[in-house]
Amino acid sequence: MIEVKKRENESSLSLIKRFGKRVKQSSNLKLVRKLRFKSRPKSKLRKKEEALKREVYRKKGEYLYKLGKIG
């Protein structure tokens, strides 16, 4: 937890800037950004389906290459 107390004769703007600096120096910001878009791990079935799709696309590409349609 980051805590910043207002000093004597300190403006609100400088207090906010000081707080921002403290947040950047701590690793909290990196951690929050990292966890923000965290996705669940893929299931075995999903991984298998994706691998099969990639294999089908690869074989289709090889077939078209042999026919001379792509190249």
Phi, psi and omega in degrees: 000130181260130182228132179230128179257145182287131178276170177294137178057032178258134180283162180296324181296315180291328176296317179295319178297318180295320177297316179300319178299315180299319180296316180295322181292324179283164181270008182298318184295317178298317181297316181296317180295325180292319182279344185300318184249026182294134180247157180288149177293148183283146179284164180298321180296316180297318179298318181295316180299317180295321178296320179294320178298316179299320180296318179297314180298319181295314180295321178297319178297317178298319180298313179295326177295318179295324178285344180087015182276335174232159182189000000 
